[in-house]
């Protein structure tokens, strides 16, 4: 690690940061709406984004700074097991091709802003809607915190903030400034800000990876030498225990497969993924995006190789999250290291903005409007959502500044387990009305309790609890992803109780949707976004 502040890299970083700040504030004038006091405009960009804007927005949303740092860091620490992120992003696109266009259509038809809006309208249950909303907010908070961890990692490597003995305010001042700017332009421009900034973010990331995958191997003697160095490191000392592997061993295959599958199922359950999806102007935009988004998976595969390069380059860090920023500083000229650091930093701002907007929309629509102020006007909804988006970011910032960074990572893993439990209500509801609302709520509760308790019992070398997301699968005896096990329990409970509740003719709630709503497009006659009747106090809520 270089001594002191890397002035050249910092200068380049500040230049790009100021550039995206200007773009963020200018976004408020981009496609300026006639009625800005609307959650559709502030929180969904007016539902007006086309194929390329949506592609960059979803890419900027899903491939975050944490992805940029954590995926190669996992490869750096444990080898090919860290590549699980590549197959799961391949699995996810055929899955979302089947259900996201249906969600877009019914949401556009009824003016749904969140997944909880749809669940409430489909099953006539405010209780189930509240469960989905609370889960989404809880799962999103540590995810936002990790974006700030990504910015902090870059600042640490550049030498900004001083040493460990520096006063906390001086040390964290750069992060505080970045947070304040993010909060300001998100409040001002809503979803339009990250949509525009995503073009800069993704362009920088593609540039950095293209250069890194060619330039760094040349400096290190080629991929043969890189893989040889990684193999030597993972083999461990003579007679010692291996620390990893270039390919997952037989004992790790269940864990690898279940983590990849569970992560694929969970990815588009996150509120920020849905927010970016619903901002599209037609269902065909969604269908086209599911065919071109796999380009990001190619990028992710190349990105993961940086973990092996960090080993071959002799990068030594106490915190694995610093491995890739440190590799960039060691291998690149200072000016291009600044470009790489800017890619990571901006890669944190885009998803953090979308996540805070998504969490705020859930609170406003499904807690504030449903339970606190049913007669809230669109202007009041927008104002509350703006304020809550600030509070969400403040909470994430406090999390980062006051807690150990590994805690944030562990809670994000827990968030993945939680958000997966909303899939039966959301995806199941898009294809069938057979599931009973009370059975879905019971299944959700069982999955949440089991997943949380199982994760609590996982220890790691640094954590007594919440030390990972894998544990022995009951009845099978193999180590697998806790989230997928909890999901299976969730589905079993839901199916069994649905049979029982339907048999005793328990009240099913009022479904405000119709079959044609799920295939409607923006240009179809009679299709116009509107407030769903349930939000106006219609009967049938529970």
C-alpha positions as CSV (number, residue, x, y, z in Angstrom):
1,X,0.0,0.0,0.0
2,X,1.4,3.4,-0.9
3,X,2.1,5.8,1.8
4,X,0.0,9.0,2.2
5,X,-2.7,10.2,-0.1
6,X,-2.6,9.3,-3.7
7,X,-3.2,12.8,-5.0
8,X,-3.5,12.0,-8.7
9,X,-6.0,9.2,-8.1
10,X,-7.9,11.3,-5.7
11,X,-8.1,14.2,-8.2
12,X,-9.5,12.0,-10.9
13,X,-12.0,10.5,-8.4
14,X,-13.2,13.9,-7.4
15,X,-13.5,15.0,-11.0
16,X,-15.9,12.1,-11.8
17,X,-17.7,12.5,-8.5
18,X,-18.4,16.2,-9.3
19,X,-19.5,15.3,-12.8
20,X,-22.1,12.8,-11.7
21,X,-23.3,15.2,-9.0
22,X,-24.0,17.8,-11.6
23,X,-25.8,15.1,-13.7
24,X,-27.8,14.1,-10.6
25,X,-29.2,17.5,-10.1
26,X,-29.7,18.2,-13.8
27,X,-31.8,15.0,-13.9
28,X,-34.7,16.8,-12.3
29,X,-35.2,18.7,-15.6
30,X,-34.9,15.6,-17.8
31,X,-38.3,14.6,-19.1
32,X,-39.8,17.1,-16.7
33,X,-43.3,16.0,-15.6
34,X,-46.4,18.1,-15.8
35,X,-47.3,17.0,-12.2
36,X,-44.1,16.6,-10.1
37,X,-46.1,16.0,-6.9
38,X,-46.7,12.4,-7.8
39,X,-45.0,9.2,-6.6
40,X,-45.2,7.9,-10.2
41,X,-43.0,10.8,-11.3
42,X,-40.5,11.0,-8.4
43,X,-40.4,7.3,-7.5
44,X,-40.8,5.6,-10.9
45,X,-39.5,8.3,-13.3
46,X,-43.0,8.7,-14.8
47,X,-43.0,5.1,-15.9
48,X,-41.4,6.4,-19.1
49,X,-38.0,4.7,-19.5
50,X,-37.2,2.9,-22.8
51,X,-35.1,-0.1,-23.5
52,X,-31.6,1.4,-23.1
53,X,-32.4,3.6,-20.1
54,X,-34.0,0.6,-18.4
55,X,-31.0,-1.6,-19.3
56,X,-28.5,0.8,-17.7
57,X,-30.8,1.5,-14.7
58,X,-31.2,-2.2,-14.0
59,X,-27.6,-2.9,-14.6
60,X,-26.6,-0.1,-12.3
61,X,-29.1,-1.3,-9.8
62,X,-28.1,-5.0,-9.7
63,X,-24.4,-4.8,-10.3
64,X,-23.4,-2.6,-7.5
65,X,-20.1,-1.4,-5.9
66,X,-20.4,-4.2,-3.5
67,X,-20.6,-6.7,-6.4
68,X,-17.5,-5.0,-7.9
69,X,-15.6,-5.4,-4.6
70,X,-17.2,-8.5,-3.0
71,X,-17.3,-11.0,-5.9
72,X,-13.6,-10.9,-6.7
73,X,-12.9,-10.6,-2.9
74,X,-14.7,-13.9,-2.4
75,X,-12.6,-15.5,-5.2
76,X,-9.4,-13.9,-3.7
77,X,-10.3,-15.5,-0.3
78,X,-11.7,-18.9,-1.2
79,X,-11.2,-19.6,-4.9
80,X,-13.8,-20.7,-7.5
81,X,-16.6,-20.9,-4.8
82,X,-16.8,-17.1,-5.3
83,X,-18.0,-17.7,-8.9
84,X,-21.5,-18.6,-7.7
85,X,-22.6,-15.1,-8.7
86,X,-22.0,-15.9,-12.3
87,X,-24.4,-18.9,-12.7
88,X,-27.0,-17.2,-10.6
89,X,-27.1,-14.2,-12.8
90,X,-27.5,-16.5,-15.8
91,X,-30.3,-18.4,-14.1
92,X,-32.2,-15.3,-13.1
93,X,-33.0,-14.0,-16.6
94,X,-35.1,-16.9,-17.9
95,X,-37.0,-16.7,-14.5
96,X,-37.8,-13.0,-14.7
97,X,-38.8,-13.3,-18.4
98,X,-41.7,-15.4,-17.2
99,X,-43.1,-13.1,-14.5
100,X,-41.8,-9.6,-14.8
101,X,-43.8,-8.6,-17.9
102,X,-47.0,-9.8,-16.0
103,X,-46.1,-7.7,-13.0
104,X,-45.4,-4.7,-15.2
105,X,-48.8,-5.1,-16.9
106,X,-50.9,-5.4,-13.8
107,X,-49.0,-2.7,-12.1
108,X,-49.5,-0.3,-15.0
109,X,-53.2,-1.1,-15.2
110,X,-53.9,-0.5,-11.5
111,X,-51.2,2.1,-10.7
112,X,-49.2,-0.2,-8.4
113,X,-45.9,1.4,-7.3
114,X,-44.6,-1.5,-5.1
115,X,-44.9,-5.3,-4.9
116,X,-46.9,-4.9,-1.7
117,X,-49.5,-2.8,-3.7
118,X,-49.9,-5.8,-6.0
119,X,-50.1,-8.3,-3.1
120,X,-52.8,-6.2,-1.4
121,X,-54.8,-5.9,-4.6
122,X,-54.5,-9.5,-5.6
123,X,-55.3,-11.1,-2.3
124,X,-57.3,-8.4,-0.6
125,X,-55.0,-8.6,2.4
126,X,-53.4,-5.6,4.0
127,X,-51.7,-7.9,6.6
128,X,-49.9,-9.9,3.8
129,X,-49.1,-6.6,2.1
130,X,-47.6,-5.2,5.3
131,X,-45.5,-8.4,5.7
132,X,-44.0,-8.0,2.2
133,X,-43.4,-4.3,2.7
134,X,-41.6,-4.7,6.1
135,X,-39.5,-7.6,4.7
136,X,-38.5,-5.4,1.7
137,X,-37.4,-2.5,3.9
138,X,-35.5,-4.8,6.3
139,X,-33.7,-6.5,3.5
140,X,-32.8,-3.3,1.7
141,X,-31.3,-1.4,4.7
142,X,-28.0,-3.4,5.0
143,X,-27.8,-3.5,1.2
144,X,-27.6,0.3,1.2
145,X,-25.0,0.2,4.0
146,X,-22.8,-2.0,1.9
147,X,-22.8,0.5,-0.9
148,X,-21.3,3.0,1.6
149,X,-18.8,0.3,2.7
150,X,-17.7,0.2,-1.0
151,X,-17.1,3.9,-1.1
152,X,-15.3,3.7,2.2
153,X,-13.0,0.9,0.9
154,X,-12.0,3.1,-2.1
155,X,-11.3,6.1,0.2
156,X,-9.2,4.0,2.5
157,X,-7.0,2.7,-0.3
158,X,-6.5,6.3,-1.6
159,X,-5.3,7.3,1.8
160,X,-8.2,9.7,2.5
161,X,-9.3,10.3,6.1
162,X,-6.0,9.6,7.9
163,X,-5.0,6.6,10.0
164,X,-6.7,4.7,12.7
165,X,-5.8,7.3,15.3
166,X,-7.4,10.1,13.4
167,X,-10.5,11.7,15.0
168,X,-13.6,9.9,13.7
169,X,-15.1,13.0,12.2
170,X,-12.1,13.8,10.1
171,X,-11.7,10.1,9.1
172,X,-15.3,9.8,8.0
173,X,-15.7,13.3,6.5
174,X,-15.3,12.2,2.9
175,X,-18.0,9.5,3.4
176,X,-20.2,12.1,5.0
177,X,-19.8,14.5,2.1
178,X,-20.5,11.7,-0.4
179,X,-23.6,10.7,1.6
180,X,-24.9,14.4,1.7
181,X,-24.5,14.8,-2.1
182,X,-26.3,11.5,-2.7
183,X,-29.1,12.4,-0.4
184,X,-29.5,15.9,-2.0
185,X,-29.8,14.9,-5.6
186,X,-32.0,11.8,-4.8
187,X,-34.4,14.1,-2.9
188,X,-34.4,16.6,-5.8
189,X,-34.5,14.3,-8.8
190,X,-35.9,11.0,-7.6
191,X,-35.4,8.0,-9.9
192,X,-34.3,10.2,-12.8
193,X,-31.0,10.9,-11.1
194,X,-29.7,7.3,-10.8
195,X,-31.1,6.6,-14.3
196,X,-28.9,9.2,-15.9
197,X,-25.9,8.5,-13.6
198,X,-26.1,4.8,-14.5
199,X,-24.8,5.6,-18.0
200,X,-21.6,7.1,-16.5
201,X,-21.3,4.3,-14.0
202,X,-21.7,1.4,-16.4
203,X,-19.4,3.0,-19.0
204,X,-16.7,3.4,-16.5
205,X,-17.0,-0.1,-15.2
206,X,-16.9,-1.7,-18.7
207,X,-13.8,0.5,-19.4
208,X,-12.0,-0.5,-16.2
209,X,-12.7,-4.3,-16.6
210,X,-11.7,-4.2,-20.3
211,X,-8.4,-2.6,-19.4
212,X,-7.9,-4.7,-16.3
213,X,-8.5,-8.1,-18.0
214,X,-5.8,-7.3,-20.7
215,X,-3.3,-5.0,-18.9
216,X,-3.0,-6.7,-15.5
217,X,-2.4,-10.3,-16.9
218,X,0.3,-8.8,-19.2
219,X,2.1,-7.3,-16.2
220,X,1.8,-10.5,-14.2
221,X,3.1,-12.9,-16.9
222,X,-0.2,-14.2,-18.3
223,X,-3.1,-16.3,-17.0
224,X,-0.9,-19.4,-16.6
225,X,1.1,-17.7,-14.0
226,X,-2.0,-16.1,-12.4
227,X,-3.7,-19.5,-12.0
228,X,-0.5,-21.2,-10.8
229,X,-0.1,-18.5,-8.0
230,X,-3.7,-19.0,-7.0
231,X,-3.4,-22.8,-6.9
232,X,-0.3,-22.5,-4.7
233,X,-2.0,-20.2,-2.3
234,X,-5.2,-22.3,-2.0
235,X,-3.2,-25.5,-1.5
236,X,-1.9,-24.0,1.8
237,X,1.4,-24.8,3.5
238,X,2.9,-28.3,3.1
239,X,0.9,-30.7,5.3
240,X,-1.6,-27.9,6.1
241,X,-5.2,-27.5,5.3
242,X,-6.2,-26.1,1.9
243,X,-7.6,-22.6,2.1
244,X,-9.6,-22.8,-1.1
245,X,-9.7,-24.4,-4.6
246,X,-9.7,-23.4,-8.2
247,X,-12.8,-25.6,-8.6
248,X,-15.4,-26.4,-5.9
249,X,-14.8,-29.8,-4.3
250,X,-17.4,-32.5,-4.0
251,X,-18.2,-31.4,-0.4
252,X,-19.0,-27.9,-1.6
253,X,-21.2,-28.7,-4.5
254,X,-24.5,-28.6,-2.6
255,X,-23.6,-25.3,-1.0
256,X,-22.5,-23.8,-4.4
257,X,-25.7,-25.0,-6.2
258,X,-28.2,-24.0,-3.6
259,X,-26.6,-20.6,-3.1
260,X,-26.7,-19.9,-6.8
261,X,-30.3,-21.0,-7.2
262,X,-31.5,-19.3,-4.0
263,X,-29.8,-16.1,-5.0
264,X,-31.3,-16.2,-8.5
265,X,-34.8,-16.6,-7.0
266,X,-34.2,-13.7,-4.6
267,X,-32.6,-11.1,-6.8
268,X,-35.8,-9.7,-8.4
269,X,-37.7,-9.9,-5.1
270,X,-35.7,-6.9,-3.8
271,X,-37.7,-3.7,-3.9
272,X,-35.0,-1.8,-5.9
273,X,-35.2,-4.4,-8.7
274,X,-38.9,-4.0,-9.0
275,X,-38.7,-0.2,-8.8
276,X,-36.4,-0.1,-11.8
277,X,-38.6,-2.6,-13.6
278,X,-41.8,-0.6,-13.1
279,X,-40.2,2.6,-14.4
280,X,-40.3,1.0,-17.9
281,X,-42.8,2.4,-20.4
282,X,-44.0,-1.0,-21.8
283,X,-43.9,-4.7,-21.1
284,X,-41.9,-5.2,-24.3
285,X,-39.1,-3.1,-22.7
286,X,-39.0,-5.6,-19.9
287,X,-38.9,-8.6,-22.3
288,X,-36.1,-7.0,-24.4
289,X,-34.1,-6.3,-21.2
290,X,-34.2,-9.9,-20.0
291,X,-32.5,-10.8,-23.3
292,X,-29.7,-8.2,-23.2
293,X,-29.0,-8.0,-19.4
294,X,-26.9,-11.3,-19.6
295,X,-24.2,-9.1,-21.0
296,X,-23.6,-8.0,-17.4
297,X,-23.0,-11.7,-16.5
298,X,-20.1,-11.8,-19.0
299,X,-18.7,-8.7,-17.3
300,X,-19.2,-10.3,-13.9
301,X,-17.3,-13.4,-15.0
302,X,-14.3,-11.3,-16.1
303,X,-14.6,-9.2,-12.9
304,X,-14.4,-12.3,-10.7
305,X,-11.0,-13.2,-12.3
306,X,-9.6,-10.1,-10.6
307,X,-9.6,-12.1,-7.4
308,X,-7.0,-14.5,-8.8
309,X,-5.0,-11.5,-10.2
310,X,-4.9,-10.0,-6.7
311,X,-3.3,-13.2,-5.4
312,X,-0.7,-13.3,-8.2
313,X,0.1,-9.6,-7.7
314,X,0.9,-10.3,-4.0
315,X,-1.9,-8.1,-2.6
316,X,-2.0,-8.5,1.2
317,X,-4.9,-6.9,3.1
318,X,-6.4,-7.6,6.5
319,X,-9.9,-6.8,5.1
320,X,-10.7,-8.8,1.9
321,X,-13.0,-6.1,0.7
322,X,-9.9,-3.9,0.1
323,X,-8.2,-6.5,-2.2
324,X,-9.5,-5.2,-5.5
325,X,-9.1,-1.5,-4.8
326,X,-5.6,-2.3,-3.6
327,X,-4.9,-4.3,-6.8
328,X,-5.9,-1.3,-8.9
329,X,-3.7,1.1,-7.0
330,X,-0.7,-1.3,-7.2
331,X,-1.0,-2.2,-10.9
332,X,-2.5,0.8,-12.6
333,X,-0.9,4.2,-13.2
334,X,-2.2,6.7,-10.7
335,X,-4.5,8.5,-13.1
336,X,-6.2,5.2,-14.3
337,X,-6.4,4.0,-10.7
338,X,-8.5,7.1,-10.1
339,X,-10.8,6.1,-13.0
340,X,-11.2,2.6,-11.4
341,X,-11.9,4.1,-8.0
342,X,-14.5,6.4,-9.5
343,X,-16.2,3.4,-11.2
344,X,-16.5,1.7,-7.8
345,X,-17.6,4.9,-6.0
346,X,-20.2,5.8,-8.6
347,X,-21.2,2.2,-8.7
348,X,-22.2,2.7,-5.1
349,X,-24.2,5.9,-5.6
350,X,-26.6,4.5,-8.3
351,X,-27.9,1.5,-6.4
352,X,-27.9,3.3,-3.1
353,X,-30.2,5.9,-4.6
354,X,-32.6,3.4,-6.1
355,X,-32.6,1.3,-2.9
356,X,-33.5,4.3,-0.8
357,X,-36.3,5.3,-3.2
358,X,-37.7,1.7,-3.2
359,X,-37.7,1.4,0.6
360,X,-39.3,4.9,0.9
361,X,-42.0,3.9,-1.6
362,X,-42.8,0.7,0.4
363,X,-43.2,2.8,3.6
364,X,-45.3,5.4,2.0
365,X,-47.7,3.2,0.0
366,X,-48.0,0.2,2.3
367,X,-47.5,1.6,5.8
368,X,-48.2,5.3,5.8
369,X,-51.1,5.3,3.3
370,X,-52.6,1.9,4.2
371,X,-52.5,2.3,8.0
372,X,-51.7,5.8,9.0
373,X,-53.3,8.2,6.5
374,X,-55.6,6.4,4.0
375,X,-56.8,9.7,2.5
376,X,-53.2,10.9,1.7
377,X,-53.0,12.9,-1.5
378,X,-50.5,12.2,-4.2
379,X,-48.5,15.3,-3.1
380,X,-48.4,14.1,0.5
381,X,-47.3,10.6,-0.6
382,X,-44.4,12.1,-2.6
383,X,-43.4,14.4,0.3
384,X,-43.4,11.5,2.8
385,X,-41.5,9.3,0.4
386,X,-38.8,11.9,-0.1
387,X,-38.3,12.3,3.6
388,X,-38.2,8.6,4.3
389,X,-35.6,8.2,1.5
390,X,-33.4,10.5,3.5
391,X,-34.1,8.7,6.8
392,X,-33.2,5.3,5.1
393,X,-29.9,6.7,4.0
394,X,-29.2,8.2,7.4
395,X,-29.9,4.8,9.0
396,X,-27.5,3.1,6.5
397,X,-24.8,5.7,7.2
398,X,-25.2,5.2,11.0
399,X,-24.9,1.5,10.5
400,X,-21.6,1.9,8.6
401,X,-20.1,4.4,11.0
402,X,-21.0,2.6,14.2
403,X,-20.7,-1.1,13.5
404,X,-18.1,-3.5,12.3
405,X,-18.1,-3.8,8.5
406,X,-18.4,-7.6,8.7
407,X,-21.7,-7.1,10.5
408,X,-23.1,-5.2,7.6
409,X,-22.1,-8.0,5.2
410,X,-23.7,-10.7,7.4
411,X,-26.9,-8.7,7.7
412,X,-27.0,-8.4,3.9
413,X,-26.7,-12.2,3.7
414,X,-29.6,-12.3,6.1
415,X,-31.5,-9.9,3.9
416,X,-31.2,-12.3,1.0
417,X,-32.8,-15.1,3.2
418,X,-35.6,-12.8,4.2
419,X,-36.5,-11.3,0.8
420,X,-36.8,-14.8,-0.7
421,X,-39.7,-15.5,1.6
422,X,-41.8,-13.0,-0.3
423,X,-41.6,-15.0,-3.6
424,X,-44.7,-17.2,-3.1
425,X,-47.0,-14.2,-2.6
426,X,-45.5,-12.2,-5.4
427,X,-44.7,-14.7,-8.1
428,X,-47.4,-17.2,-7.1
429,X,-50.0,-14.4,-7.2
430,X,-49.0,-13.4,-10.7
431,X,-50.0,-16.8,-12.0
432,X,-52.7,-18.2,-9.7
433,X,-55.3,-17.1,-7.2
434,X,-55.3,-20.6,-5.6
435,X,-53.0,-19.7,-2.7
436,X,-55.0,-18.5,0.4
437,X,-53.9,-15.2,1.8
438,X,-53.7,-16.6,5.4
439,X,-51.6,-19.6,4.2
440,X,-49.2,-17.2,2.4
441,X,-48.8,-15.2,5.6
442,X,-48.2,-18.3,7.6
443,X,-45.7,-19.7,5.1
444,X,-43.9,-16.3,5.1
445,X,-43.7,-16.3,8.9
446,X,-42.3,-19.9,9.1
447,X,-39.7,-19.1,6.4
448,X,-38.7,-15.9,8.2
449,X,-38.4,-17.5,11.6
450,X,-36.5,-20.6,10.4
451,X,-34.2,-18.6,8.2
452,X,-33.4,-16.0,10.9
453,X,-32.9,-18.7,13.6
454,X,-30.7,-20.9,11.3
455,X,-28.5,-17.9,10.3
456,X,-28.2,-16.9,14.0
457,X,-26.7,-20.3,14.7
458,X,-24.0,-20.0,12.1
459,X,-20.6,-19.0,13.5
460,X,-17.4,-17.9,11.7
461,X,-13.9,-17.2,12.8
462,X,-14.9,-13.6,13.5
463,X,-18.6,-13.9,14.4
464,X,-20.4,-16.0,17.0
465,X,-23.7,-15.5,15.2
466,X,-24.8,-14.6,11.7
467,X,-21.4,-15.8,10.5
468,X,-22.7,-17.0,7.1
469,X,-25.7,-18.1,5.1
470,X,-25.1,-21.9,4.7
471,X,-26.0,-24.7,7.1
472,X,-26.9,-28.4,7.1
473,X,-30.1,-29.0,5.2
474,X,-32.6,-30.9,7.4
475,X,-33.3,-34.4,6.2
476,X,-30.5,-34.3,3.6
477,X,-27.4,-33.8,5.7
478,X,-25.6,-31.6,3.1
479,X,-24.5,-28.0,3.7
480,X,-26.7,-25.7,1.7
481,X,-28.1,-22.2,1.4
482,X,-30.3,-21.4,4.4
483,X,-32.6,-19.1,2.3
484,X,-33.5,-21.9,-0.1
485,X,-34.3,-24.3,2.8
486,X,-36.5,-21.6,4.4
487,X,-38.2,-21.0,1.0
488,X,-39.0,-24.7,0.7
489,X,-40.5,-24.8,4.2
490,X,-42.5,-21.6,3.3
491,X,-43.9,-23.2,0.1
492,X,-44.8,-26.5,2.0
493,X,-46.6,-24.6,4.7
494,X,-48.4,-22.4,2.2
495,X,-49.6,-25.3,0.1
496,X,-50.8,-27.5,3.0
497,X,-52.6,-24.6,4.7
498,X,-54.2,-23.5,1.4
499,X,-55.8,-27.0,1.1
500,X,-57.1,-26.8,4.7
501,X,-58.4,-23.2,4.5
502,X,-60.0,-23.7,1.1
503,X,-61.7,-26.9,2.5
504,X,-63.2,-25.0,5.4
505,X,-64.1,-22.1,3.1
506,X,-62.1,-19.5,5.0
507,X,-62.7,-16.0,3.5
508,X,-60.3,-15.5,0.6
509,X,-60.4,-11.7,0.3
510,X,-61.3,-9.6,-2.7
511,X,-59.2,-9.8,-5.9
512,X,-59.3,-6.4,-7.7
513,X,-57.4,-7.7,-10.8
514,X,-58.8,-9.4,-13.9
515,X,-57.1,-12.0,-16.1
516,X,-56.6,-9.5,-18.9
517,X,-54.7,-7.2,-16.6
518,X,-51.6,-9.5,-16.7
519,X,-51.0,-9.2,-20.4
520,X,-52.1,-5.6,-21.0
521,X,-49.6,-3.2,-22.6
522,X,-49.3,0.6,-22.4
523,X,-50.9,1.1,-25.8
524,X,-53.9,-1.1,-25.3
525,X,-57.3,0.5,-25.1
526,X,-58.4,1.3,-21.6
527,X,-55.0,0.8,-20.1
528,X,-54.1,3.7,-18.0
529,X,-52.1,3.9,-14.7
530,X,-54.5,4.7,-11.9
531,X,-54.8,4.5,-8.2
532,X,-55.9,1.1,-7.1
533,X,-59.3,1.0,-5.4
534,X,-57.8,-0.6,-2.3
535,X,-55.7,2.5,-1.7
536,X,-58.8,4.6,-1.7
537,X,-60.3,2.7,1.2
538,X,-62.2,0.0,-0.7
539,X,-63.3,-3.0,1.3
540,X,-61.6,-6.3,1.4
541,X,-58.4,-5.3,3.2
542,X,-57.2,-7.4,6.1
